[in-house]
Amino acid sequence: MSIRAVDEAPLNKFHRKLTWACAGGPFLDGYLLSIIGVALIGMSSELNLSTGDESLIGAAALVGIFVGGLFFGPVTDKLGREAMYTIDLAVLVVGSVLSVFATETWQFVVLRFVLGMAIGADYPIATSLLAEWVPNKHRGRLLGILILVWYVGAAFAYVVGYVMAEIAGNGSWRWMLASGAVLSCVILMMRIGTPESPLWLVNKGAPPTPRNRSRRHSAEPCR
């Protein structure tokens, strides 16, 4: 496979699908960081959280993002983008579901930290995968979408939080936390079947296994 062929390929359906699948990470980042702010209103009164508790829960994901981005960037370079691309979304699903059943401050802090790590890991994973698949002349525009969707996710979180608070009333904060699992599942399904980065394979000297070969043939830019 020629990397030049990837760089000079015409933009097609595969690239568009990959862009939106990769954009799911920043979207979830904006959503999960914002929905907790709405959920904390109900959580504080129901669980008798102190100001310190609220601060820890709110900050845990931010710390996790820093750690996840710092640690999983090099891991992704070693293991490849394909596997990590779906594993981090699976962690978001499990973490969001467990958050619904948490009752203690430390549980929320740990789960939010883990969610943050998964989000932080997704940035180098998804950005690298998209950049290494997208043709040169479209790369900047499509990578710019990853920045834009963060704000879309944040705005959507406040809309969802408002609607759930109006409909469910007391206890709606648990539904707000559960909504993160639903969105993560949707994006995870979008990502299943994404082929490995051609540049990563070339740099690692990986031979075209039957699995990779069949996936490459399904992606038009590789031809």
C-alpha positions in Angstrom: 0.0 0.0 0.0 1.3 3.5 -0.9 0.9 6.3 1.7 0.9 8.7 -1.2 -2.2 7.0 -2.5 -3.9 7.7 0.8 -2.8 11.4 0.7 -4.0 11.9 -2.8 -7.2 9.9 -2.7 -10.5 11.7 -3.5 -12.8 12.4 -0.5 -15.4 9.7 -0.3 -18.0 8.1 1.9 -15.4 6.2 4.0 -13.7 9.5 4.9 -16.9 11.1 5.9 -18.0 8.2 8.1 -14.6 8.1 9.7 -14.7 11.8 10.4 -18.0 11.6 12.3 -16.9 8.5 14.2 -13.7 10.2 15.3 -15.7 13.4 16.2 -17.7 11.3 18.6 -14.8 11.5 21.1 -14.8 15.4 21.4 -18.6 15.3 21.3 -18.7 13.0 24.3 -16.0 15.1 26.0 -18.1 18.2 25.8 -21.3 16.3 26.7 -19.9 14.4 29.8 -18.1 17.4 31.2 -21.2 19.5 30.9 -23.9 17.1 31.9 -22.3 16.6 35.3 -22.7 20.3 36.0 -26.5 19.9 35.5 -26.7 16.6 37.3 -24.8 18.0 40.4 -27.8 20.2 41.2 -30.0 17.2 41.9 -27.1 15.1 43.3 -26.2 17.7 45.9 -29.6 17.8 47.5 -30.3 14.1 47.3 -26.9 12.9 48.5 -26.1 15.9 50.8 -22.9 16.7 49.0 -20.7 19.4 50.4 -19.0 22.1 48.3 -15.8 20.1 48.5 -17.6 16.9 47.3 -19.0 18.8 44.3 -15.6 20.2 43.5 -13.9 16.8 43.6 -16.6 15.2 41.4 -16.4 18.1 38.9 -12.6 18.2 38.7 -12.0 14.4 38.6 -12.8 14.1 34.9 -10.5 17.0 34.1 -7.6 15.3 35.9 -8.4 12.1 34.2 -8.3 13.7 30.8 -4.8 15.1 31.5 -3.6 11.6 32.7 -5.3 9.8 29.9 -3.9 12.0 27.1 -0.4 11.9 28.6 -0.3 8.1 29.1 -2.3 6.6 26.3 -0.8 8.7 23.5 2.5 6.6 23.6 0.4 3.4 24.2 -1.5 4.1 21.1 1.7 4.5 19.1 2.8 1.1 20.3 -0.4 -0.9 20.1 -2.1 0.8 17.1 -5.1 3.0 16.7 -7.7 0.3 15.8 -8.0 -1.5 19.1 -7.7 1.5 21.4 -10.2 3.3 19.2 -13.0 1.1 20.4 -11.7 0.1 23.9 -11.8 3.7 25.2 -15.5 4.0 24.1 -16.3 0.7 25.9 -14.8 2.2 29.0 -17.1 5.2 28.6 -20.1 3.0 28.4 -19.2 1.0 31.5 -18.2 4.0 33.5 -21.4 5.9 32.7 -23.6 2.9 33.6 -21.8 2.4 36.9 -22.2 6.1 37.7 -25.9 5.6 37.8 -25.6 3.3 40.7 -23.0 5.2 42.7 -24.0 6.5 46.1 -20.8 7.8 47.7 -18.6 10.7 46.8 -15.5 8.6 46.3 -17.3 6.4 43.9 -18.3 9.3 41.7 -14.7 10.7 41.9 -13.2 7.4 40.8 -15.7 6.9 38.0 -15.4 10.4 36.7 -11.6 10.1 36.8 -11.8 6.9 34.7 -14.2 8.5 32.3 -11.8 11.4 32.0 -8.9 9.0 31.2 -10.9 7.4 28.4 -11.8 10.8 27.0 -8.2 12.0 27.2 -7.0 8.8 25.5 -9.5 9.3 22.7 -8.0 12.6 21.5 -4.6 11.2 20.4 -6.2 8.0 19.1 -9.0 9.5 17.0 -7.0 12.5 15.8 -4.1 10.3 14.7 -6.4 7.8 13.0 -8.3 10.5 11.1 -5.2 12.5 10.1 -3.5 9.3 8.8 -6.6 8.3 6.7 -7.8 11.7 5.3 -6.4 13.0 2.0 -3.9 16.0 2.3 -6.1 18.7 0.9 -9.1 17.9 3.1 -7.2 17.1 6.3 -7.3 20.6 8.0 -11.0 21.1 7.3 -12.0 17.6 8.6 -9.8 17.8 11.7 -11.3 21.2 12.5 -14.7 19.4 12.9 -13.2 17.7 15.9 -12.9 21.0 17.7 -16.4 22.2 16.7 -18.3 19.1 17.9 -17.0 19.7 21.5 -19.2 22.7 21.7 -22.1 20.9 20.1 -21.8 18.2 22.7 -21.6 20.7 25.6 -24.7 22.5 24.3 -26.6 19.2 23.8 -25.8 18.3 27.4 -27.6 21.3 28.8 -30.6 20.7 26.5 -30.8 17.1 27.6 -30.4 18.1 31.3 -33.1 20.6 31.1 -35.6 18.2 29.4 -34.9 15.4 31.9 -35.2 17.7 34.9 -38.6 18.9 33.6 -39.8 15.4 32.8 -38.3 13.3 35.6 -38.0 15.8 38.4 -36.4 14.4 41.5 -33.9 11.7 40.6 -33.5 13.0 37.1 -29.7 13.3 37.7 -29.3 9.5 37.4 -31.0 9.6 34.0 -28.6 12.4 33.0 -25.6 10.2 33.9 -27.1 7.2 32.1 -27.6 9.3 28.9 -23.8 9.3 28.6 -23.8 5.5 28.2 -26.4 5.7 25.5 -24.5 8.2 23.4 -21.2 6.3 24.0 -22.9 3.1 22.7 -24.1 4.9 19.5 -20.6 6.2 18.8 -19.0 2.8 19.6 -21.3 1.1 17.0 -20.2 3.7 14.5 -16.5 2.9 15.1 -16.7 -0.9 14.9 -15.0 -2.2 11.8 -12.8 0.9 11.3 -9.5 -0.2 9.6 -6.1 0.3 11.2 -4.1 3.4 10.2 -2.1 2.7 7.0 0.7 4.9 8.2 1.0 3.1 11.5 1.1 -0.2 9.7 3.9 1.0 7.4 5.9 2.5 10.2 5.6 -0.8 12.2 6.5 -2.9 9.1 3.3 -4.9 9.7 2.5 -7.3 6.9 -1.0 -7.1 5.4 -2.8 -9.8 7.4 -6.1 -11.2 5.9 -8.0 -9.1 8.4 -6.2 -5.8 7.5 -6.2 -6.7 3.8 -10.0 -7.2 3.7 -10.5 -3.9 5.5 -8.2 -2.0 3.3 -10.1 -3.2 0.2 -13.3 -1.9 1.8 -11.8 1.5 2.1 -11.6 3.2 -1.3 -8.7 5.6 -0.6 -6.3 2.7 -0.3 -6.7 1.6 -3.9 
